[in-house]
Amino acid sequence: MTGREIDGARRTLPSRIEIPWKQWTHEQQRLDEEISCREMINSCLAYGGIDEFWEECEWRTGDKSYAAPYIRALGIDRVRELVSEQTRDFERATILRDVYTDSEGVTYNSIIWGDEVVK
């Protein structure tokens, strides 16, 4: 999924202000977890690669990796599918490096997807 597709999927979910997450349907909660997982995968890809997503992954608890909460919520097989899909979709992306620097000197990258227009 591209950034635009992820945003579209997120807009199908209820507002957390109007309906607390625990009151969402199982399908809504799962979609929310999958969207969050895709966003984390994209962030790892933008900043150095998918190895960062799995790094220090303890397969029983996974407490030290970015993948950990998603493995617990979605299961390892689904997380592997999402990594595969996002890695493939990421080929349509361009990374702009150091587009923003915050007040502490930390720089940020930006992802421009093939379905977005840059002006």
C-alpha positions as a Markdown table, in Angstrom:
| # | Residue | x | y | z |
|---|---|---|---|---|
| 1 | Met | 0.0 | 0.0 | 0.0 |
| 2 | Thr | 1.2 | 3.5 | -0.8 |
| 3 | Gly | 0.9 | 6.3 | 1.7 |
| 4 | Arg | -2.2 | 7.5 | -0.1 |
| 5 | Glu | -3.8 | 4.0 | 0.1 |
| 6 | Ile | -2.8 | 3.7 | 3.8 |
| 7 | Asp | -4.5 | 7.1 | 4.5 |
| 8 | Gly | -7.6 | 6.0 | 2.6 |
| 9 | Ala | -7.8 | 2.8 | 4.7 |
| 10 | Arg | -7.3 | 4.7 | 7.9 |
| 11 | Arg | -10.2 | 7.1 | 7.0 |
| 12 | Thr | -12.6 | 4.1 | 6.9 |
| 13 | Leu | -12.0 | 3.6 | 10.6 |
| 14 | Pro | -14.1 | 5.3 | 13.3 |
| 15 | Ser | -12.8 | 8.3 | 15.2 |
| 16 | Arg | -11.1 | 7.3 | 18.5 |
| 17 | Ile | -12.6 | 10.4 | 20.1 |
| 18 | Glu | -16.1 | 9.4 | 19.2 |
| 19 | Ile | -15.8 | 5.6 | 19.7 |
| 20 | Pro | -13.0 | 4.3 | 22.0 |
| 21 | Trp | -10.7 | 1.7 | 20.3 |
| 22 | Lys | -11.9 | -1.1 | 22.6 |
| 23 | Gln | -15.4 | -0.6 | 21.3 |
| 24 | Trp | -14.4 | -1.0 | 17.7 |
| 25 | Thr | -15.2 | -4.3 | 16.0 |
| 26 | His | -12.6 | -7.0 | 15.8 |
| 27 | Glu | -12.2 | -6.3 | 12.0 |
| 28 | Gln | -11.7 | -2.5 | 12.7 |
| 29 | Gln | -9.1 | -3.2 | 15.3 |
| 30 | Arg | -7.3 | -5.6 | 13.1 |
| 31 | Leu | -7.3 | -3.2 | 10.2 |
| 32 | Asp | -5.9 | -0.5 | 12.5 |
| 33 | Glu | -3.1 | -2.9 | 13.6 |
| 34 | Glu | -2.3 | -3.7 | 10.0 |
| 35 | Ile | -2.2 | -0.1 | 9.0 |
| 36 | Ser | 0.1 | 0.8 | 11.9 |
| 37 | Cys | 2.4 | -2.2 | 11.0 |
| 38 | Arg | 2.6 | -1.0 | 7.4 |
| 39 | Glu | 3.5 | 2.5 | 8.5 |
| 40 | Met | 6.3 | 1.2 | 10.8 |
| 41 | Ile | 7.6 | -1.0 | 7.9 |
| 42 | Asn | 7.6 | 2.1 | 5.6 |
| 43 | Ser | 9.5 | 4.1 | 8.3 |
| 44 | Cys | 12.1 | 1.4 | 8.6 |
| 45 | Leu | 12.5 | 1.2 | 4.8 |
| 46 | Ala | 12.8 | 5.0 | 4.7 |
| 47 | Tyr | 15.5 | 5.1 | 7.3 |
| 48 | Gly | 17.7 | 2.2 | 6.5 |
| 49 | Gly | 16.0 | -1.0 | 5.5 |
| 50 | Ile | 13.8 | -3.8 | 6.7 |
| 51 | Asp | 16.5 | -5.3 | 8.9 |
| 52 | Glu | 15.7 | -2.6 | 11.4 |
| 53 | Phe | 12.2 | -3.8 | 11.6 |
| 54 | Trp | 13.3 | -7.3 | 12.7 |
| 55 | Glu | 16.4 | -6.3 | 14.6 |
| 56 | Glu | 16.8 | -8.0 | 17.9 |
| 57 | Cys | 13.5 | -9.8 | 17.5 |
| 58 | Glu | 13.0 | -12.3 | 20.2 |
| 59 | Trp | 10.6 | -14.8 | 18.6 |
| 60 | Arg | 8.8 | -15.7 | 21.8 |
| 61 | Thr | 8.1 | -12.2 | 23.1 |
| 62 | Gly | 9.7 | -9.9 | 20.5 |
| 63 | Asp | 10.1 | -7.2 | 23.1 |
| 64 | Lys | 13.1 | -5.6 | 21.5 |
| 65 | Ser | 12.1 | -5.1 | 17.9 |
| 66 | Tyr | 9.8 | -2.8 | 16.0 |
| 67 | Ala | 8.0 | -5.9 | 14.8 |
| 68 | Ala | 7.2 | -7.1 | 18.4 |
| 69 | Pro | 3.8 | -5.5 | 19.0 |
| 70 | Tyr | 2.6 | -6.5 | 15.5 |
| 71 | Ile | 3.8 | -10.1 | 15.9 |
| 72 | Arg | 1.7 | -10.2 | 19.1 |
| 73 | Ala | -1.3 | -8.6 | 17.6 |
| 74 | Leu | -1.3 | -10.1 | 14.1 |
| 75 | Gly | 0.8 | -13.2 | 14.2 |
| 76 | Ile | 4.2 | -13.8 | 12.6 |
| 77 | Asp | 2.8 | -15.1 | 9.3 |
| 78 | Arg | 0.6 | -12.0 | 8.7 |
| 79 | Val | 3.5 | -9.7 | 9.7 |
| 80 | Arg | 5.8 | -11.5 | 7.2 |
| 81 | Glu | 3.1 | -11.0 | 4.5 |
| 82 | Leu | 2.8 | -7.3 | 5.3 |
| 83 | Val | 6.6 | -6.9 | 5.1 |
| 84 | Ser | 6.7 | -8.6 | 1.8 |
| 85 | Glu | 3.8 | -6.5 | 0.4 |
| 86 | Gln | 5.3 | -3.2 | 1.7 |
| 87 | Thr | 8.8 | -4.0 | 0.5 |
| 88 | Arg | 7.4 | -4.7 | -3.0 |
| 89 | Asp | 5.2 | -1.5 | -2.9 |
| 90 | Phe | 8.2 | 0.5 | -1.6 |
| 91 | Glu | 9.8 | 0.1 | -5.0 |
| 92 | Arg | 7.4 | 2.8 | -6.2 |
| 93 | Ala | 8.6 | 5.2 | -3.6 |
| 94 | Thr | 11.3 | 7.9 | -3.6 |
| 95 | Ile | 13.0 | 8.8 | -0.4 |
| 96 | Leu | 13.9 | 12.5 | 0.2 |
| 97 | Arg | 16.6 | 12.6 | 2.9 |
| 98 | Asp | 17.0 | 15.3 | 5.5 |
| 99 | Val | 13.9 | 17.3 | 4.5 |
| 100 | Tyr | 13.4 | 18.6 | 8.0 |
| 101 | Thr | 15.5 | 19.3 | 11.0 |
| 102 | Asp | 14.0 | 19.7 | 14.4 |
| 103 | Ser | 15.1 | 22.0 | 17.2 |
| 104 | Glu | 17.4 | 19.3 | 18.6 |
| 105 | Gly | 19.2 | 18.8 | 15.3 |
| 106 | Val | 17.4 | 15.5 | 14.4 |
| 107 | Thr | 16.8 | 15.2 | 10.6 |
| 108 | Tyr | 13.8 | 13.5 | 9.0 |
| 109 | Asn | 13.2 | 11.8 | 5.7 |
| 110 | Ser | 10.1 | 11.9 | 3.6 |
| 111 | Ile | 8.5 | 9.3 | 1.3 |
| 112 | Ile | 7.1 | 10.3 | -2.0 |
| 113 | Trp | 5.0 | 7.6 | -3.6 |
| 114 | Gly | 4.6 | 6.9 | -7.3 |
| 115 | Asp | 0.9 | 7.8 | -7.0 |
| 116 | Glu | 1.7 | 11.3 | -5.5 |
| 117 | Val | 2.4 | 14.4 | -7.5 |
| 118 | Val | 5.4 | 16.5 | -6.4 |
| 119 | Lys | 5.2 | 20.2 | -7.2 |
